Amino acid sequence: MPNPSRQFAIVLFLGASLSSLQASPGANVPWTTYDYVAGNMTNGGGATIIGPPTQLSGINATLTDTIQMEASGGQAVQLNGTGQYAQLTAQAAANSIVVRYCVPDTATGGGTNYTISLYTNGVFAQKLSLTSQYTWLYGSFPFVNTPSGSPRNFFDEVRLSGLTINPGDTVTIQEDAGDTAAFYVIDLVDLENVAPPLTAPANSLDVTTSPFNADTNGVIDATAALQSCVNVAANGGMTAWMPPGQYLITGTITLHNNGKIQGAGMWYTTLIGSPSLYNTSSSQRVRVNGNGNNISLSDFAITGFLNYRNDNEANDGLGGTYGTNSTISRIWVVHTKTGIWLENANGLVIDSCRLRNTIADGINLNTGMRGTIVTNCTTRSTGDDCFALWPESGSAQYVIGLNVFTHCTGQLAFLANGGAIYGAVSNRIEDCTFTDMPYGCGIYIAGTFPIGSGNAFSGTTVAQRCDLTRCGGRDPNGWSWRAALTIAPGSGGTFQNVTNVNINHINITNSLCYGVEVLNSSSSGVVSNVTMNLVNISNYGVQVAGVYGVWAGPWKGNNVAGSMNVEGLTVNGNAITSMPASGSDVVNQTPSTFTFNFVPAPVITPVASGNILQLLWPANYTGWTLQAQTNAPGDGISTNWGIVSGSTTTNQFSSPVDNTVGSEFFRLIDL
């Protein structure tokens, strides 16, 4: 009989392939990215290209971390002398720029400041201020600033607004005589056309007016003024409004019931920490915490100055508890420990946030998080998981589960993974893009961390409709090489086995090591009721030779146990319908304890006419009862399609079925 968690998706046009339905995963962002690998950024004046990283002979070969490992696509433009440059031609109008760059550390660590020159259409625009004070970490986790051992965290970003860039204009990042770094590595450039600043919302209190009088120049401490404005506004059912400017914050801003803060936009309103205090006292950092219900944060940035990691210290950035009816929208967080680390919220929506250059996670949904929707958010250069769901032990007000990371993009973490789920009830990663994970997985579903009582995997955990590109690198901190997608149960204590997981419609491209792996993360581990359907692996082993497209094997001498159902798997264009007798595409090195169960995918012919959908099923699929759900508004779910082998089944929906390529698809779920 079919597995109860198996899913299919049908694109509504004749001859559709089940593996071709992937539709626009990742965040919908307002900027255009230019880099060397994409072919829309060039080098000149003698500038060189670094990368791609050299392929190693095997997983036991010595790997030294290099700058190109953390560059997008493994390549970037390096400037080594006056007149050398990276250049692009603008594809659309823009008034702002973000440059991701690497400049040298100092000999004793701690970094220093540099400049680089920006030109538009060959005319000098201005100097960009660069720094290495928040990059170049060394050794093993949690790393140190003093040069010792292998380095990582090479890249930072600088942003600038107020430019005028028209389509077809050239934008040049150039080393001039006054730019004195020993080298500059330009990885990518984002150009964005930022809308004008927002105006004060109705029913709001202005933090810059009496009696609050907050300074907007980032000079006079505005912590007390903002906290007072937030309190008064909440008591009156109003919003604390922050006009454009920089607000110096040296402590925690707490929002209780009905607390609301809105800025003029993430390019215009910034809560900025004190560089002189930030790394001397964890209590004097920028921290915005929720502590109630009906909280709203929107349209501002947070700039910290953290240059080390200590997990015994409180997180800065956004934290706390958000109860019910709360939202976090359009917040840009840089140089903090975590971007967003939350507990105890039910139905929270986190929308269109940017988390960059954090020392730890981008977004971590922790104890008591339920029904959270994280959507259209992006991370880059995080020092731990880009997006994580960790049901850690703690005082939980809600049963953790039913959370989703949807249409998000994670890039270039300098530790850990793109999307990670560590347990709890029916959490999902869907329609996401994870790229360039040189030290971890694109998607990681695992029992590797301690969890709270009752927070083991249950319901159905789902990873679906995601693209994983250049993921699956080597974590040197005891984990060795990872896969683009890893299933890793644990055992003993509060570690857990992995059960009730559905993985479907995943595209894995240029995996650095394995495409998919199943291994234990503790002394033993069990995988049960896990299905992997319609996974396409295009090229693997990019950074290390002698690995496999799909692999199950021992870790530190211990074997994984259990089984996984596999349906509709393709590796390098080859459909895999059974365990091969030999070869490297699919290898199980623990056959006495673990089994891959292969099921051929059905070939289903869809025919659409008006409101009618007909499906022609293959002869070998009998005894099915299914649901079909369209993504057209209002169509809902039509239940109980009795499937007769080799016949055509028909269902009618409330609106016409769009028959154009890629317009809609139906998810068919075996009941």
C-alpha positions in Angstrom: 0.0 0.0 0.0 1.1 3.6 -0.5 2.9 5.4 2.3 0.5 7.7 4.2 2.8 10.7 4.0 3.6 10.4 0.3 2.8 13.5 -1.8 2.8 14.3 -5.5 2.4 17.5 -7.5 0.9 17.8 -10.9 1.6 20.8 -13.3 -1.5 21.4 -15.3 -0.3 20.9 -18.9 -0.1 17.8 -21.0 3.0 15.7 -20.7 4.1 17.3 -17.5 7.0 15.7 -15.6 6.6 15.3 -11.9 10.2 16.5 -11.4 9.6 19.7 -13.4 7.1 21.5 -11.2 9.5 23.6 -9.1 8.1 27.1 -9.0 10.0 30.1 -7.8 11.4 29.1 -4.4 13.2 31.7 -2.2 12.4 35.2 -1.2 11.0 37.8 -3.6 13.6 40.6 -3.0 13.7 44.2 -4.3 17.3 44.2 -5.3 19.4 42.7 -8.2 22.5 40.8 -7.3 25.6 41.0 -9.5 28.6 38.7 -9.1 31.3 37.0 -11.1 29.7 33.5 -11.2 26.4 34.9 -12.4 28.2 36.5 -15.3 26.9 40.0 -14.6 30.0 41.4 -12.9 33.5 41.6 -14.5 37.0 42.4 -13.5 39.5 44.8 -15.1 42.7 46.7 -14.7 44.6 43.6 -13.8 42.1 42.4 -11.1 42.2 38.6 -10.7 39.6 35.9 -10.0 39.9 33.8 -7.0 38.4 30.3 -6.9 36.7 28.0 -7.3 38.0 25.9 -4.5 40.1 23.0 -5.6 38.4 19.6 -5.5 39.9 17.4 -2.8 40.8 13.7 -3.4 38.5 12.4 -0.7 36.8 13.1 2.6 39.9 12.4 4.6 42.0 14.9 2.6 43.2 18.0 4.4 41.0 21.1 3.9 42.2 24.6 4.6 39.5 27.3 4.8 40.0 29.9 2.1 38.3 33.1 1.2 36.9 31.7 -2.0 35.1 29.0 0.0 32.8 31.7 1.5 32.4 33.6 -1.8 29.1 33.2 -3.7 29.6 30.4 -6.2 33.1 29.9 -4.8 34.5 32.7 -6.9 35.1 36.5 -6.5 37.1 39.4 -7.9 40.3 40.3 -6.1 42.0 43.7 -6.3 45.7 43.8 -5.6 46.8 47.2 -6.8 45.9 50.7 -7.9 43.5 50.8 -10.9 42.1 47.3 -10.5 38.4 47.0 -10.3 35.2 45.0 -10.3 32.5 46.4 -12.6 28.8 45.8 -13.5 26.2 47.3 -15.8 23.0 48.1 -14.0 20.0 46.2 -15.3 17.5 48.5 -13.6 17.2 51.8 -11.9 18.7 52.0 -8.4 19.5 54.5 -5.7 21.3 52.3 -3.2 24.1 49.7 -3.2 25.3 46.9 -1.0 28.9 45.6 -1.5 30.0 42.2 0.0 33.7 42.4 0.5 36.7 40.9 2.3 39.7 43.0 3.5 42.7 41.8 5.5 42.8 41.3 9.3 45.6 42.8 11.3 48.6 40.7 12.3 47.4 40.4 15.9 43.7 40.2 15.1 40.8 42.5 15.8 40.8 44.1 12.3 41.1 47.7 11.1 39.4 50.1 8.7 40.0 50.7 5.0 38.4 52.5 2.0 37.5 51.6 -1.6 36.4 53.9 -4.4 33.0 53.9 -6.0 32.5 55.1 -9.6 29.4 55.5 -11.7 29.8 55.8 -15.5 33.5 56.4 -14.9 32.9 59.3 -12.5 34.1 59.1 -8.9 31.1 59.0 -6.6 32.6 58.6 -3.2 34.7 56.4 -0.9 33.1 53.4 0.7 34.2 52.7 4.3 35.3 49.0 4.8 36.4 47.2 7.9 37.7 43.9 9.1 36.8 44.4 12.7 33.8 42.1 12.5 35.3 39.3 10.4 38.3 36.9 10.6 37.4 34.4 13.3 39.9 31.6 14.0 40.2 28.1 15.3 37.4 25.9 16.6 33.9 26.8 17.7 33.1 29.3 19.3 36.3 30.8 17.6 38.6 33.6 18.7 39.7 36.9 17.2 43.4 36.2 17.6 45.1 34.5 14.5 45.5 30.9 15.4 44.3 27.9 13.5 42.2 28.0 10.4 40.3 31.3 9.7 36.7 31.8 8.6 34.0 34.5 8.4 35.9 36.5 5.8 33.2 38.8 4.4 31.3 41.8 5.6 29.0 44.3 3.8 28.8 48.0 3.3 25.7 49.8 2.2 25.1 53.3 0.8 21.9 55.1 -0.4 21.3 58.4 -2.1 22.8 57.3 -5.5 21.4 57.8 -9.0 21.9 54.8 -11.1 20.0 54.3 -14.4 19.6 51.1 -16.5 22.7 50.7 -18.5 25.0 52.7 -16.2 28.3 51.2 -15.2 29.1 50.8 -11.5 32.7 50.3 -10.6 34.4 49.3 -7.3 38.0 50.3 -7.8 41.2 50.4 -5.8 42.7 53.9 -6.0 46.0 55.3 -4.7 44.4 56.2 -1.4 42.9 52.8 -0.8 45.6 51.0 1.2 44.5 47.5 2.0 46.9 44.8 0.9 44.0 43.3 -1.1 40.3 43.7 -1.6 38.0 40.8 -2.5 34.7 41.9 -4.0 32.2 39.1 -3.9 28.9 40.6 -4.9 27.0 43.8 -5.3 23.3 44.4 -4.7 21.6 47.4 -6.4 18.2 48.4 -5.1 15.7 51.2 -5.9 14.6 52.1 -2.4 11.3 53.9 -1.9 11.1 57.2 -0.1 11.0 57.2 3.7 7.7 56.4 5.3 5.7 59.1 7.1 4.3 58.8 10.6 1.4 56.4 10.8 -1.9 57.5 12.1 -2.3 57.5 15.9 1.4 57.6 16.7 3.8 59.2 19.1 7.0 60.7 17.7 10.1 59.7 19.7 11.9 62.9 18.7 9.3 65.3 20.1 8.7 66.4 23.7 8.8 64.9 26.2 11.0 62.2 24.7 13.4 64.3 22.5 15.4 61.4 21.1 18.5 62.3 19.3 18.6 61.2 15.6 22.3 61.6 15.0 23.4 58.5 16.9 25.4 60.7 19.4 23.2 61.1 22.5 21.9 57.9 24.1 18.3 57.4 23.0 17.6 54.2 25.0 15.5 55.9 27.8 13.7 58.1 25.3 12.6 55.2 23.1 11.6 53.0 26.0 9.5 55.9 27.5 7.8 56.5 24.1 7.0 52.8 23.6 5.4 52.6 27.1 3.3 55.7 26.7 2.2 54.8 23.2 1.2 51.2 24.2 -0.8 52.5 27.2 -2.7 54.8 24.8 -3.1 52.2 22.0 -0.7 54.1 19.8 2.5 53.4 17.8 6.0 54.6 18.8 7.2 56.4 15.6 10.9 56.8 14.8 11.5 59.3 12.0 14.6 58.9 9.8 17.9 59.0 11.7 20.3 57.0 13.9 19.3 56.3 17.5 22.0 55.3 19.9 20.8 52.4 22.0 22.8 51.0 24.8 20.4 48.6 26.5 17.2 46.5 26.1 14.0 48.0 24.7 11.1 46.0 26.0 7.6 45.9 24.5 4.7 44.7 26.6 1.1 44.2 25.6 0.2 46.4 22.6 3.7 47.7 22.2 4.4 48.9 18.7 7.5 50.5 17.0 7.6 51.7 13.4 10.5 53.4 11.6 10.7 55.2 8.3 12.1 52.2 6.6 15.1 49.9 7.0 17.3 52.2 4.9 16.3 55.3 6.9 15.8 54.5 10.6 18.5 52.6 12.5 19.0 51.6 16.1 22.7 51.6 16.5 24.9 50.3 19.3 27.9 52.0 20.9 31.1 50.7 19.4 33.0 51.5 22.6 30.6 49.5 24.8 29.4 46.7 22.6 32.1 44.2 23.3 32.7 45.2 27.0 29.2 44.5 28.4 26.4 42.2 27.1 23.9 44.4 28.9 24.8 47.5 26.8 24.0 46.2 23.4 21.1 46.8 21.0 18.3 44.5 22.0 14.6 44.8 21.3 12.6 42.2 23.3 8.9 41.4 23.3 7.1 40.6 26.5 3.4 40.4 25.8 0.7 40.2 23.2 -0.3 42.3 20.2 3.3 43.5 19.5 4.4 45.0 16.2 7.9 45.9 15.0 8.5 47.2 11.5 10.6 49.3 9.2 13.9 49.9 10.8 17.4 48.5 11.1 19.6 47.3 14.0 23.3 47.8 13.8 25.4 46.1 16.4 29.2 45.8 16.8 29.7 42.3 18.2 33.0 40.7 17.3 32.9 37.4 19.3 30.6 34.6 20.3 29.8 33.7 23.9 26.6 31.6 24.2 26.4 32.2 28.0 25.6 35.8 27.2 22.1 37.0 26.2 21.4 37.5 22.5 21.2 41.0 21.1 19.1 41.9 18.0 15.4 40.9 18.3 14.3 38.5 21.1 11.8 37.8 23.9 8.2 36.6 23.7 5.5 37.8 21.4 2.4 36.1 22.7 -0.5 36.3 20.2 -1.4 38.6 17.4 2.1 39.9 16.9 4.2 40.8 13.8 7.8 41.5 12.9 8.2 43.1 9.5 10.9 44.6 7.4 13.7 44.7 10.0 17.4 44.7 8.9 19.8 43.3 11.5 23.6 43.3 11.2 26.6 42.5 13.5 24.6 41.1 16.4 24.9 37.7 18.0 21.6 36.4 16.5 19.3 38.3 14.2 16.0 37.0 15.7 15.8 34.5 18.6 12.3 34.1 19.9 10.3 32.1 22.5 6.6 31.7 23.3 4.6 33.1 20.5 1.4 31.7 18.9 0.6 32.8 15.4 3.5 35.2 15.0 4.3 36.5 11.5 7.9 37.4 10.6 7.9 39.0 7.1 10.6 40.4 4.8 13.4 40.8 7.3 17.1 40.8 6.4 19.6 39.2 8.7 23.3 39.8 7.8 26.7 39.1 9.3 25.5 37.7 12.6 27.8 35.8 14.9 25.2 33.1 15.4 21.7 32.2 13.9 19.8 34.3 11.5 16.3 33.3 12.9 15.9 30.7 15.6 12.4 29.7 16.7 13.0 28.3 20.2 10.9 27.3 23.2 7.2 27.6 23.0 7.0 28.8 19.4 3.7 27.7 17.7 2.1 28.5 14.3 4.9 31.0 13.4 5.1 32.0 9.7 8.5 33.2 8.6 8.1 34.4 5.1 10.2 36.3 2.5 13.1 36.7 4.8 16.8 36.6 3.8 20.0 35.8 5.6 23.6 36.2 4.5 26.9 35.4 6.3 25.3 34.1 9.5 27.5 32.3 12.1 25.1 29.5 12.6 21.9 28.2 11.0 20.2 30.7 8.7 16.7 29.5 9.8 16.3 27.1 12.7 13.5 25.5 14.7 14.9 24.2 18.0 12.4 23.0 20.7 14.9 23.6 23.5 13.9 22.9 27.1 12.5 25.9 28.9 9.3 27.4 30.2 6.9 26.9 27.2 3.6 28.7 27.2 2.6 27.0 23.9 3.2 23.5 22.5 6.0 24.1 20.0 5.0 23.1 16.4 3.1 24.0 13.2 5.8 26.6 12.3 6.9 27.2 8.8 9.8 28.8 7.0 8.3 29.7 3.6 9.7 31.5 0.5 12.9 32.4 2.4 16.5 32.6 1.1 19.6 31.6 3.1 23.1 32.3 1.8 26.7 31.9 2.8 26.6 30.9 6.4 30.1 30.6 7.9 28.9 27.9 10.3 26.1 25.3 10.2 23.1 25.1 7.8 20.5 26.8 5.7 17.2 25.5 7.1 17.2 23.2 10.2 14.5 21.5 12.2 15.5 19.8 15.4 12.1 18.3 16.5 8.6 19.1 17.6 5.2 18.8 15.9 4.7 19.2 12.2 7.1 22.0 11.3 7.9 22.8 7.7 10.5 24.3 5.4 9.0 25.0 2.0 9.6 27.0 -1.1 13.0 28.1 0.1 16.4 28.6 -1.5 19.6 27.8 0.2 22.9 28.5 -1.5 26.6 28.3 -0.7 26.8 26.5 2.6 30.5 25.8 2.8 30.4 24.4 6.3 27.0 22.7 6.5 23.8 21.5 4.9 21.2 23.3 2.9 18.5 21.5 4.9 19.2 19.6 8.1 16.6 17.5 9.9 18.2 16.1 13.0 18.0 15.1 16.6 21.4 16.6 17.3 20.6 19.0 20.2 18.9 18.6 23.6 15.2 19.3 23.5 12.4 19.9 26.0 10.2 17.1 27.3 7.6 16.1 24.8 9.3 18.0 21.9 10.4 15.0 19.9 9.5 14.8 16.2 5.8 14.1 15.8 3.0 14.9 13.4 4.6 15.2 10.0 7.8 17.3 9.5 8.0 18.5 5.9 10.7 19.9 3.7 9.4 20.6 0.2 9.8 22.6 -3.0 13.2 23.9 -2.2 16.4 24.6 -4.2 19.8 23.7 -2.6 22.7 25.0 -4.5 26.4 24.4 -3.6 25.5 23.1 -0.1 27.0 20.3 1.9 30.4 21.5 2.9 32.8 20.4 5.6 32.3 21.4 9.2 35.7 20.9 10.9 34.3 21.0 14.4 33.8 17.2 14.7 31.2 16.7 12.0 33.3 16.3 8.9 31.6 16.5 5.5 27.9 17.1 5.3 25.3 16.6 2.5 23.1 19.2 0.8 20.3 17.5 2.7 21.0 15.5 5.8 18.8 13.3 8.1 20.6 12.7 11.4 18.9 11.1 14.3 20.4 10.9 17.8 19.8 8.9 20.9 20.2 8.9 24.6 19.2 11.6 27.1 17.1 14.3 25.4 18.5 13.6 21.9 16.0 12.0 19.6 15.4 9.8 16.7 14.0 11.2 13.4 10.5 10.0 12.6 7.5 11.1 10.5 9.3 13.2 7.9 8.2 13.9 4.3 10.8 15.3 1.9 9.5 16.2 -1.5 10.3 18.2 -4.6 13.8 19.2 -3.7 16.3 20.3 -6.4 20.0 19.7 -5.3 22.6 21.3 -7.6 26.4 21.2 -7.4 26.4 19.7 -3.9 29.9 20.2 -2.4 29.9 16.7 -1.0 27.0 14.2 -0.8 23.7 15.2 -2.2 21.6 13.4 0.5 22.9 11.6 3.6 21.4 9.6 6.4 23.6 9.1 9.4 23.4 9.0 13.2 24.5 12.0 15.2 25.0 10.1 18.5 26.0 6.6 19.6 23.1 5.2 17.7 20.0 6.6 15.9 16.8 5.4 14.2 15.1 6.8 11.1 11.4 5.7 10.8 8.5 6.7 8.6 10.6 9.0 6.5 9.8 9.4 2.8 11.8 11.2 0.1 9.8 11.9 -3.0 10.7 13.6 -6.3 14.3 14.7 -5.4 16.5 15.7 -8.2 20.3 15.7 -7.6 22.3 17.5 -10.4 26.0 17.1 -9.8 27.6 16.3 -6.5 31.1 16.0 -5.0 32.0 19.4 -6.4 34.5 20.1 -3.6 35.4 16.5 -2.6 35.8 13.5 -4.8 34.8 9.9 -4.1 31.4 10.6 -2.5 27.9 9.7 -3.4 24.6 11.2 -4.6 22.7 9.5 -1.8 24.5 7.9 1.1 23.7 6.1 4.4 26.6 5.2 6.5 28.4 5.1 9.8 29.5 8.1 11.8 32.3 7.8 14.3 31.9 4.1 14.1 28.2 3.9 14.8 25.5 2.9 12.3 22.2 4.5 11.6 19.2 2.2 11.9 15.7 2.2 10.3 14.6 2.9 6.7 13.6 5.5 4.2 11.1 5.2 1.4 12.4 6.8 -1.8 10.2 7.6 -4.8 11.0 9.6 -8.0 14.7 10.1 -7.3 17.0 11.2 -10.1 20.7 11.6 -9.8 22.6 13.3 -12.6 19.7 12.7 -15.0 19.4 9.0 -14.1 16.1 7.8 -12.5 16.9 5.6 -9.5 14.2 2.9 -8.9 16.2 0.4 -6.9 19.5 0.0 -5.0 22.2 -0.3 -7.6 24.4 -3.3 -7.4 27.4 -1.0 -7.8 28.2 2.6 -8.6 28.4 5.8 -6.7 25.0 7.4 -7.2 23.3 5.6 -4.2 25.3 3.8 -1.6 24.2 2.2 1.7 27.2 1.4 3.9 25.0 0.2 6.8 22.8 -2.4 5.0 22.5 -4.6 8.1 20.7 -1.8 10.1 19.3 0.6 7.5 17.3 0.2 4.3 16.4 2.4 1.3 13.0 1.3 0.0 12.6 2.4 -3.6 9.2 2.9 -5.2 8.9 3.9 -8.9 7.1 7.3 -9.4 3.8 7.1 -11.3 3.5 8.7 -14.7 0.3 10.6 -14.5 -1.2 12.4 -17.5 -3.2 15.5 -16.5 -5.9 17.0 -18.8 -7.5 20.3 -18.0 -10.6 21.8 -19.6 -12.6 24.6 -18.0 -13.2 23.8 -14.4 -12.5 20.1 -15.0 -9.3 18.3 -14.1 -8.8 14.7 -15.4 -6.0 12.5 -14.3 -5.0 9.3 -16.2 -3.4 6.9 -13.7 -0.9 4.1 -14.5 -2.1 0.5 -14.3 0.0 -0.4 -11.2 -1.6 2.2 -8.9 -4.6 0.6 -7.3 -6.5 1.0 -4.0 -5.9 4.7 -3.7 -8.0 7.4 -2.1 -6.7 10.9 -2.5 -7.1 14.6 -2.0 -6.4 17.3 -4.5 -5.7 20.9 -3.6 -5.2 23.7 -6.0 -3.5 27.0 -5.2 -6.2 28.9 -7.0 -8.0 31.1 -4.4 -11.2 29.7 -3.0 -10.9 26.2 -4.5 -10.1 24.5 -1.2 -9.8 20.8 -1.0 -11.7 18.2 -3.0 -11.7 14.8 -1.3 -12.0 11.2 -2.1 -10.8 10.6 -5.6 -11.2 6.9 -6.0 -8.3 5.7 -8.2 -8.9 2.9 -10.6 -5.8 1.6 -12.2 -5.4 2.5 -15.8 -8.5 4.8 -15.8 -9.2 8.5 -16.0 -10.5 10.2 -12.8 -12.2 13.5 -12.9 -12.9 16.3 -10.5 -14.4 19.8 -10.9 -13.2 23.0 -9.1 -15.0 26.2 -8.3 -12.9 28.3 -10.8 -11.5 27.5 -14.2 -8.3 25.5 -14.3 -5.5 27.5 -15.8 -3.9 25.3 -18.5 -0.7 27.4 -19.1 2.7 26.0 -18.3 3.7 26.5 -14.7 0.5 28.3 -13.8 -0.9 26.0 -11.1 -0.2 22.7 -9.6 -2.2 20.2 -7.5 -0.9 18.4 -4.5 -2.2 14.8 -4.4 -2.0 13.3 -1.0 -2.5 9.6 -0.3 -5.0 9.3 2.6 
